[in-house]
Amino acid sequence: MFEFFGSWLQFGAWYHFILGIGILVKEKGSKGFPFAMIAAFSGGILIIYAYRLYVGYEFETAILNHGYVPIIFLIPGSMQYTIEQFLSSEPIPFGGLKRLYPTFIVVLLLLLMQWTTPHLLVQSMNKSFAGAPFSIPEMISAIGCVYWVGTFVWMIYQYRMILYRNPNKEAKLGVQVLGMILKGNITFASFIFLSTFLRWHTGIYFTAGLATLMAVVAFIGTEINHQLFKDLLPELRQSYRTSRILNLNLEKLKHDLDTLLTVDFVYREEDLNLANLAEKLGIKDYQLSEYINAYLGMNFNRLVNEYRIAEVCQLIEGNPKANLLSLAYQVGFNSKANFNLAFKAFKKVSPSEYAKSVGKG
């Protein structure tokens, strides 16, 4: 079994390097290709370090034994840049290279350690997995794994509804492929982190082997369904381009909307509509509409009615004999008919039936 691991790791390293060269030759001139090539080469380098662990080989220069550390920081930045380049119809500004800053910082940090405190680099990966205490480079690599996971979790959060709810079939299939790439990276980084923490040799070999297997399957799949995958990219780009909330601070938007609804109780305003709620949030009405549809999975009216009905139910439970129409006006409904329709849509019974069931209870 372990002999197979060795052969597969060698194949994986060569495969990623050939893949990177193939991207360089085939995709030269297309947007994102330099970073797709870097990502492929980086994967190959990580697999080389896994193979070094397998055979017990060490470099004479101590710093080279820790070359995997900056690569762990490089992969998420280069992959993120590549995906955004392919999705966007516009060039990503040069400022987007800030995603690679962590890699530069780690390289400088390792060089500084080699110069000032070389003894901190003496312990190699092989010694660590043989039972030595955690070294400084290992701790940095653990931070890199967390950064790697965080990057792709954030990307899934950013794209999940904007792209994933697209009604277009091709876009949906493209999103499934994109999701596999993102979740695969999360899996790889998590396994590297756990394997390092648990000193689990097989975990490292398994992660490198799985990365190679996924790369091979992806290549075969795209070659077999070449035309299909060729049609997916324009649909994904269209979905990405037509989204008008990617430039917003979605965490702040979520917080501000929750505050307006749960603290300021804006849903009680009879004249509340999409436009004036968007104005309170400082965004455009079409942006609020997309956010509610994409991230909350409903439309504006359902969102507001959900809060109104929830409060009405609380009031009824507090006093089952209260005047229902009075309660309806109190929470923002402007007519009995709208109140009854909304209540039945949420509770599957009429307001009076609900009040009777609460009273009996």
C-alpha positions as CSV (number, residue, x, y, z in Angstrom):
1,M,0.0,0.0,0.0
2,F,2.8,2.4,1.0
3,E,4.6,1.6,-2.2
4,F,1.6,2.7,-4.1
5,F,1.5,6.0,-2.2
6,G,5.1,6.7,-3.3
7,S,4.4,6.0,-7.0
8,W,1.2,8.0,-6.9
9,L,2.9,11.0,-5.2
10,Q,5.6,11.0,-7.9
11,F,2.9,10.9,-10.6
12,G,0.9,13.7,-8.8
13,A,3.9,16.0,-8.7
14,W,4.7,15.5,-12.4
15,Y,1.1,15.7,-13.4
16,H,0.6,19.1,-11.7
17,F,3.8,20.5,-13.3
18,I,2.7,19.2,-16.7
19,L,-0.8,20.7,-16.1
20,G,0.8,24.1,-15.3
21,I,2.9,24.0,-18.5
22,G,-0.3,23.0,-20.4
23,I,-2.1,26.0,-19.0
24,L,0.8,28.2,-20.0
25,V,0.8,26.9,-23.6
26,K,-3.0,26.5,-24.1
27,E,-4.4,29.5,-22.2
28,K,-1.6,32.0,-22.9
29,G,-3.1,35.4,-23.3
30,S,-6.4,34.6,-21.6
31,K,-7.4,36.3,-18.4
32,G,-6.3,34.5,-15.2
33,F,-3.9,32.1,-16.8
34,P,-0.7,33.2,-15.0
35,F,-2.4,32.5,-11.6
36,A,-4.0,29.2,-12.8
37,M,-0.5,28.1,-13.8
38,I,0.9,29.2,-10.4
39,A,-1.8,27.3,-8.6
40,A,-1.0,24.1,-10.6
41,F,2.8,24.5,-10.0
42,S,2.1,25.2,-6.3
43,G,0.1,22.0,-6.0
44,G,3.0,20.1,-7.5
45,I,5.4,21.6,-5.1
46,L,3.3,20.6,-2.1
47,I,3.1,17.0,-3.4
48,I,6.9,17.0,-3.7
49,Y,7.2,17.9,0.0
50,A,4.7,15.1,0.8
51,Y,6.9,12.7,-1.2
52,R,10.0,14.0,0.7
53,L,8.2,13.1,3.9
54,Y,7.5,9.7,2.4
55,V,11.1,8.9,1.5
56,G,12.7,10.8,4.4
57,Y,14.8,13.1,2.2
58,E,16.0,16.5,3.5
59,F,17.8,19.4,1.9
60,E,21.1,20.5,3.2
61,T,20.0,24.1,3.4
62,A,17.6,24.3,6.3
63,I,15.2,26.9,4.8
64,L,14.5,24.7,1.8
65,N,13.0,22.1,4.1
66,H,10.3,24.6,4.9
67,G,9.5,25.7,1.3
68,Y,6.0,24.2,1.7
69,V,5.0,27.0,4.1
70,P,4.7,29.9,1.7
71,I,3.1,27.6,-0.9
72,I,0.3,26.9,1.6
73,F,-0.3,30.7,1.6
74,L,0.2,31.0,-2.2
75,I,-2.5,28.5,-3.3
76,P,-5.6,30.2,-1.9
77,G,-4.5,33.6,-3.2
78,S,-3.7,32.4,-6.7
79,M,-6.8,30.2,-6.9
80,Q,-9.0,33.1,-5.7
81,Y,-7.5,35.4,-8.3
82,T,-7.9,32.8,-11.0
83,I,-11.5,32.1,-10.3
84,E,-12.4,35.8,-10.1
85,Q,-10.5,36.5,-13.4
86,F,-12.5,33.8,-15.2
87,L,-15.8,34.9,-13.7
88,S,-15.4,38.6,-14.3
89,S,-15.8,40.1,-17.8
90,E,-13.6,43.0,-16.6
91,P,-9.9,42.8,-15.7
92,I,-9.3,42.4,-12.0
93,P,-7.4,45.6,-10.9
94,F,-3.7,45.3,-10.0
95,G,-4.8,45.9,-6.4
96,G,-6.2,42.4,-6.5
97,L,-2.6,41.2,-6.1
98,K,-3.0,42.0,-2.4
99,R,-4.2,38.4,-2.1
100,L,-0.6,37.4,-2.6
101,Y,0.8,39.6,0.1
102,P,0.6,36.9,2.8
103,T,2.9,34.7,0.7
104,F,5.4,37.6,0.3
105,I,5.3,38.2,4.1
106,V,5.9,34.5,4.9
107,V,8.8,34.3,2.5
108,L,10.4,37.4,4.0
109,L,9.8,36.0,7.5
110,L,11.5,32.7,6.6
111,L,14.5,34.6,5.1
112,L,14.7,36.7,8.3
113,M,14.7,33.6,10.4
114,Q,17.4,32.0,8.3
115,W,19.5,35.2,8.8
116,T,18.9,35.9,12.5
117,T,17.7,32.7,14.1
118,P,18.7,29.8,11.9
119,H,18.3,27.3,14.7
120,L,14.5,27.8,14.4
121,L,14.7,26.2,11.0
122,V,16.8,23.2,11.9
123,Q,13.8,21.0,12.6
124,S,12.5,19.6,9.3
125,M,9.1,18.1,8.5
126,N,10.6,14.6,8.8
127,K,11.8,15.3,12.4
128,S,8.4,16.8,13.3
129,F,6.5,13.8,12.1
130,A,9.0,11.6,14.0
131,G,7.7,13.1,17.3
132,A,9.6,16.4,17.8
133,P,7.6,19.4,19.2
134,F,5.9,21.8,16.9
135,S,8.3,24.1,15.2
136,I,7.8,27.8,14.3
137,P,7.4,27.0,10.5
138,E,4.8,24.4,11.3
139,M,2.8,26.9,13.4
140,I,3.0,29.4,10.4
141,S,1.8,26.6,8.1
142,A,-1.1,25.9,10.4
143,I,-2.1,29.6,10.2
144,G,-1.8,29.2,6.4
145,C,-4.2,26.3,6.4
146,V,-6.7,28.4,8.4
147,Y,-6.3,31.2,5.9
148,W,-6.7,28.7,3.0
149,V,-10.0,27.4,4.5
150,G,-11.2,30.9,5.4
151,T,-10.6,32.2,1.8
152,F,-12.7,29.5,0.2
153,V,-15.5,29.5,2.8
154,W,-15.8,33.3,2.2
155,M,-15.9,32.7,-1.5
156,I,-18.7,30.1,-1.1
157,Y,-20.6,32.6,1.1
158,Q,-20.1,35.4,-1.5
159,Y,-21.2,33.3,-4.5
160,R,-23.6,30.8,-3.0
161,M,-26.9,32.6,-3.8
162,I,-25.8,35.0,-6.4
163,L,-24.7,32.2,-8.7
164,Y,-26.3,29.1,-7.1
165,R,-29.9,30.4,-7.5
166,N,-29.5,31.2,-11.1
167,P,-32.3,29.7,-13.1
168,N,-30.1,29.0,-16.1
169,K,-29.3,25.2,-16.4
170,E,-25.8,25.8,-17.7
171,A,-25.0,28.3,-15.0
172,K,-26.3,25.8,-12.4
173,L,-24.0,23.1,-13.7
174,G,-21.1,25.5,-13.8
175,V,-21.8,26.4,-10.2
176,Q,-21.6,22.8,-9.3
177,V,-18.2,22.6,-10.8
178,L,-17.1,25.8,-9.1
179,G,-18.5,24.4,-5.8
180,M,-16.4,21.2,-6.2
181,I,-13.3,23.3,-6.7
182,L,-14.0,25.5,-3.6
183,K,-15.0,22.6,-1.3
184,G,-12.1,20.5,-2.6
185,N,-9.7,23.2,-1.5
186,I,-11.3,23.4,1.9
187,T,-10.9,19.6,2.3
188,F,-7.3,19.7,1.3
189,A,-6.4,22.5,3.7
190,S,-8.3,20.9,6.5
191,F,-6.6,17.5,6.0
192,I,-3.1,19.2,5.9
193,F,-3.9,21.0,9.1
194,L,-5.2,17.9,10.9
195,S,-2.5,15.6,9.6
196,T,0.2,18.1,10.8
197,F,-1.4,18.5,14.2
198,L,-1.9,14.7,14.7
199,R,1.5,13.8,13.1
200,W,-0.4,11.6,10.7
201,H,1.8,10.6,7.8
202,T,-0.9,8.8,5.9
203,G,-3.1,11.9,6.1
204,I,-0.5,14.0,4.2
205,Y,-0.1,11.2,1.6
206,F,-3.9,10.8,1.2
207,T,-4.4,14.6,0.8
208,A,-1.8,14.8,-1.9
209,G,-3.2,11.7,-3.6
210,L,-6.7,13.0,-3.5
211,A,-5.7,16.4,-5.0
212,T,-4.1,14.5,-7.9
213,L,-7.1,12.3,-8.4
214,M,-9.4,15.3,-8.5
215,A,-7.2,17.1,-10.9
216,V,-7.1,14.0,-13.2
217,V,-10.8,13.5,-13.0
218,A,-11.5,17.2,-13.8
219,F,-9.1,17.0,-16.8
220,I,-10.8,13.9,-18.2
221,G,-14.3,15.3,-17.5
222,T,-13.5,18.6,-19.4
223,E,-12.0,16.7,-22.3
224,I,-15.0,14.3,-22.6
225,N,-17.5,17.2,-22.3
226,H,-15.4,19.8,-23.9
227,Q,-18.2,21.7,-25.6
228,L,-20.4,21.5,-22.5
229,F,-17.8,23.1,-20.3
230,K,-17.0,25.6,-23.0
231,D,-20.7,26.7,-22.8
232,L,-20.6,26.9,-19.0
233,L,-18.2,29.8,-18.6
234,P,-20.2,32.5,-20.4
235,E,-23.3,31.6,-18.3
236,L,-21.3,31.8,-15.1
237,R,-19.8,35.1,-16.2
238,Q,-23.2,36.4,-17.0
239,S,-24.5,35.5,-13.5
240,Y,-21.5,37.1,-11.9
241,R,-21.7,40.2,-14.0
242,T,-25.4,40.8,-13.5
243,S,-25.1,40.6,-9.7
244,R,-25.1,44.1,-8.3
245,I,-24.3,43.3,-4.6
246,L,-20.8,41.8,-4.8
247,N,-19.3,45.2,-4.1
248,L,-21.3,45.6,-0.9
249,N,-20.3,44.8,2.6
250,L,-22.8,42.0,3.0
251,E,-22.0,41.4,6.7
252,K,-22.8,45.1,7.4
253,L,-25.9,44.9,5.2
254,K,-27.1,41.9,7.1
255,H,-26.5,43.6,10.5
256,D,-28.2,46.8,9.5
257,L,-31.2,45.0,8.1
258,D,-31.6,42.9,11.2
259,T,-31.3,46.0,13.3
260,L,-34.1,47.8,11.4
261,L,-36.4,44.8,11.6
262,T,-35.7,43.6,15.2
263,V,-34.8,46.8,17.0
264,D,-36.4,49.6,15.1
265,F,-39.5,47.5,14.0
266,V,-39.7,49.2,10.7
267,Y,-42.1,46.5,9.5
268,R,-44.8,48.2,11.6
269,E,-44.9,51.1,9.1
270,E,-47.9,50.7,6.9
271,D,-46.2,52.6,4.0
272,L,-43.0,50.6,4.2
273,N,-41.8,49.5,0.7
274,L,-38.7,48.2,-1.0
275,A,-37.5,51.7,-1.9
276,N,-37.8,53.4,1.5
277,L,-36.3,50.4,3.3
278,A,-33.4,50.5,0.8
279,E,-33.0,54.2,1.5
280,K,-32.8,53.5,5.3
281,L,-30.0,51.0,4.5
282,G,-28.1,53.4,2.2
283,I,-28.3,51.2,-0.9
284,K,-30.3,51.0,-4.1
285,D,-33.7,49.2,-4.1
286,Y,-32.5,46.7,-6.8
287,Q,-29.6,45.8,-4.6
288,L,-31.8,45.2,-1.6
289,S,-34.2,43.1,-3.8
290,E,-31.3,41.0,-5.0
291,Y,-29.9,40.5,-1.4
292,I,-33.3,39.5,-0.1
293,N,-33.9,37.1,-3.0
294,A,-30.4,35.6,-3.1
295,Y,-29.4,35.5,0.5
296,L,-32.7,35.2,2.3
297,G,-34.5,33.1,-0.3
298,M,-37.7,35.2,-0.4
299,N,-39.1,38.5,-1.7
300,F,-39.6,41.8,0.1
301,N,-43.3,41.2,0.9
302,R,-42.7,37.8,2.4
303,L,-39.8,39.2,4.5
304,V,-41.9,42.0,6.0
305,N,-45.0,39.8,6.5
306,E,-42.9,37.2,8.2
307,Y,-42.0,39.7,10.9
308,R,-45.5,41.1,11.1
309,I,-47.1,37.6,11.5
310,A,-44.5,36.6,14.1
311,E,-45.4,39.6,16.2
312,V,-49.1,39.1,15.8
313,C,-48.8,35.5,17.0
314,Q,-46.9,36.7,20.1
315,L,-49.7,39.2,20.8
316,I,-52.4,36.6,20.3
317,E,-50.6,34.2,22.6
318,G,-50.4,37.0,25.2
319,N,-54.1,37.7,24.8
320,P,-56.2,35.3,22.7
321,K,-59.3,37.5,23.0
322,A,-57.7,40.6,21.6
323,N,-59.2,42.3,18.6
324,L,-57.4,40.7,15.7
325,L,-57.9,43.6,13.2
326,S,-56.5,46.0,15.8
327,L,-53.4,43.8,16.1
328,A,-53.1,43.6,12.3
329,Y,-53.0,47.4,12.1
330,Q,-50.6,47.6,15.0
331,V,-48.0,45.5,13.2
332,G,-48.3,47.3,9.9
333,F,-51.0,45.7,7.8
334,N,-53.3,48.2,6.1
335,S,-56.3,46.0,5.4
336,K,-58.1,43.0,6.9
337,A,-57.9,41.1,3.5
338,N,-54.1,41.4,3.3
339,F,-53.7,40.4,6.9
340,N,-55.9,37.3,6.5
341,L,-54.1,36.2,3.3
342,A,-50.6,36.7,4.8
343,F,-51.5,35.0,8.1
344,K,-52.9,31.9,6.3
345,A,-49.9,31.7,4.0
346,F,-47.6,31.4,7.1
347,K,-49.7,29.6,9.6
348,K,-52.0,27.5,7.3
349,V,-55.0,28.7,9.4
350,S,-57.0,31.9,9.7
351,P,-56.2,34.4,12.5
352,S,-59.4,33.6,14.3
353,E,-58.8,29.8,14.1
354,Y,-55.3,30.4,15.5
355,A,-56.6,32.6,18.3
356,K,-59.2,29.9,19.2
357,S,-56.5,27.2,19.3
358,V,-54.3,29.4,21.5
359,G,-57.3,30.1,23.8
360,K,-58.1,26.4,24.1
361,G,-54.5,25.5,24.8
